[in-house]
Amino acid sequence: MQLPNRKIIWAVTKAVLFVLLVWFLVNTLFLKNDFKEQGAAFSKQLSESNAWLLCFLLLLMPVNWLLETFKWKVLLKEEKLSFADLLKGVLAGVTFGFATPARGGEFIGRVMYAGRENGTKVFYLSAIGGIAQTTVTLVCGVFCLSFLGNSFLQGVALGVSVAFLFFYFRFDVLNRLLLAAQSCFPYKITVPNNVLPSIERQSLVLLLSFFRYGVYLVQYVLAFMFMGVSDDLLLLTTHNGMLLLVQSFSPFLPVFDAGFRGSAALYVFKDFNSNSVAVLSATLLVWFINLVLPALAGYVFIVRKKAT
């Protein structure tokens, strides 16, 4: 039997992605969400001279993904790819991540613009970048928990932070373990240790991850201020730091991820604000701006990309 050629496979992939994107949006915004009540709350806040908060929140979205692209450029330093192609790959990765658990398919979009011959390398470097971001989220979450007085969660987060830091700076250890098990896999799953980034580059990636975390945290604070949850910057910062910590462990598909984020927000803010509509609306607003809009932009790049 003759296998379908790459053009047909690519056309089917784009069609499936489109259907999934539409379904996820409809399901999240309308079927599993009280869109009418949240829309009314959003309109009320927008009419109360809070538009500047929303504008600032929107303007930080491209800053967020430009920082992620800078991280990707640092990690792929040897490939000499243009910044525009790297940005397209990052956004295409967001789109593919929409259809995979914990956005694990993001590296597929990055491979599209980094070359299929670099697939294993892209997977490794993408994982290293992801570990860097999670590590920063954990470390900052520990700091925020110290303000909230939750010593148990603080201890757990601290222990996990140390583990992530170890694997981040000693990724070669995992590489050697995979190399030992190479015969169990049909495809090459390791890269030479000299392909892994240097300590200096890893430190720069960690710094960029910290700046990106700061942008993300400010976005959450702005969203919660916009929805009228509170004007207390310290409380909003510490609680949203804890919220980002919890959200970093979401294992779900994006269609369920938005619900997980909302449930996590209600738990974190349960002793702080009783307006569940405002809390859920703020969380959904950040989800839409930071993930849905980039995913839609990424889909445009995927559609325009020809099969190779």
Residue pairs with C-beta under 8 A, 6 or more apart in sequence:
4 12
6 307
6 308
7 307
9 307
10 306
10 307
11 307
14 302
14 303
16 99
17 95
17 96
17 98
17 99
17 299
17 302
18 299
20 98
20 99
21 95
21 98
21 295
21 296
21 299
23 255
24 98
24 253
24 254
24 255
25 292
27 255
28 254
28 255
28 258
28 259
28 284
29 35
29 284
29 288
32 259
33 258
33 284
34 277
37 277
38 277
38 280
38 281
38 284
41 227
41 277
41 278
41 281
42 227
42 281
42 285
45 226
45 227
45 228
46 54
50 225
50 226
50 228
53 222
53 223
53 225
53 226
54 222
54 226
56 222
57 219
57 222
57 223
57 226
57 285
57 286
57 289
58 289
60 215
60 218
60 219
60 222
61 219
61 289
61 290
61 293
61 294
63 215
64 212
64 215
64 216
64 219
64 290
65 87
65 90
65 91
65 94
65 294
66 87
67 208
67 211
67 212
67 215
68 90
68 129
68 212
69 83
69 86
69 87
69 90
70 208
71 129
71 132
71 205
71 208
71 209
71 212
72 86
72 89
72 90
72 110
72 125
72 126
72 129
73 81
73 83
73 86
74 197
74 201
74 204
74 205
74 208
75 125
75 126
75 128
75 129
75 197
75 201
75 205
76 86
76 114
76 122
76 125
77 197
77 201
79 114
79 115
79 118
81 113
81 114
85 113
85 114
86 113
86 114
88 113
88 298
88 301
89 109
89 110
89 111
89 112
89 113
89 114
90 109
90 110
90 298
91 109
91 294
91 295
91 297
91 298
91 301
92 108
92 109
92 110
92 112
92 113
92 298
92 299
92 301
92 302
92 305
93 105
93 106
93 107
93 108
93 109
93 110
93 126
93 298
94 103
94 106
94 109
94 291
94 294
94 295
94 298
95 109
95 295
95 296
95 298
95 299
95 302
96 105
96 106
96 108
96 109
96 298
96 302
97 103
97 104
97 105
97 106
97 109
97 254
97 295
98 254
98 291
98 295
99 105
99 253
99 254
100 106
100 253
101 251
101 252
101 253
102 250
102 251
102 252
103 254
106 126
106 130
107 122
107 123
107 126
107 127
109 298
109 302
110 122
110 126
111 118
111 119
111 122
111 123
112 302
112 305
113 305
114 122
116 308
120 188
120 189
120 190
120 191
121 191
121 195
124 171
124 175
124 191
124 195
124 196
125 197
128 168
128 171
128 196
128 197
128 202
128 205
129 205
129 209
131 164
131 167
131 168
131 171
132 168
132 202
132 205
132 206
132 209
133 209
133 212
133 213
134 164
134 248
135 161
135 164
135 165
135 168
135 206
135 209
136 206
136 209
136 210
136 212
136 213
137 213
137 244
137 245
137 248
138 157
138 160
138 161
138 164
138 245
138 248
139 161
139 165
140 210
140 213
140 217
140 241
140 244
140 245
141 157
141 241
141 242
141 244
141 245
141 248
142 154
142 157
142 158
142 161
143 241
144 237
144 238
144 239
144 241
144 242
144 245
145 153
145 154
145 157
145 241
145 242
145 245
146 154
147 234
147 238
148 238
148 239
148 242
150 242
153 242
157 245
167 173
167 174
168 202
168 206
169 199
169 202
171 196
172 193
172 196
175 190
175 191
175 193
175 196
176 193
178 189
178 190
179 190
182 188
182 189
182 190
197 205
213 244
216 244
216 290
217 237
217 240
217 241
217 244
219 286
219 289
219 290
220 236
220 240
220 243
220 244
220 282
220 286
221 233
221 236
221 237
221 240
223 282
223 283
223 285
223 286
224 230
224 236
224 240
224 278
224 279
224 282
225 231
225 236
226 282
226 285
227 278
227 279
227 281
227 282
227 285
228 275
228 278
229 236
229 269
229 272
229 273
229 275
229 278
229 279
229 282
230 236
230 272
230 273
235 272
239 268
239 269
239 272
240 268
242 268
243 264
243 265
243 268
243 269
243 283
246 264
246 267
246 268
247 260
247 261
247 264
250 257
250 260
250 261
250 264
252 259
252 260
254 291
257 287
258 284
258 287
261 283
261 284
261 287
262 279
262 280
262 283
262 284
265 279
265 280
265 282
265 283
266 276
266 279
266 280
269 279
273 279
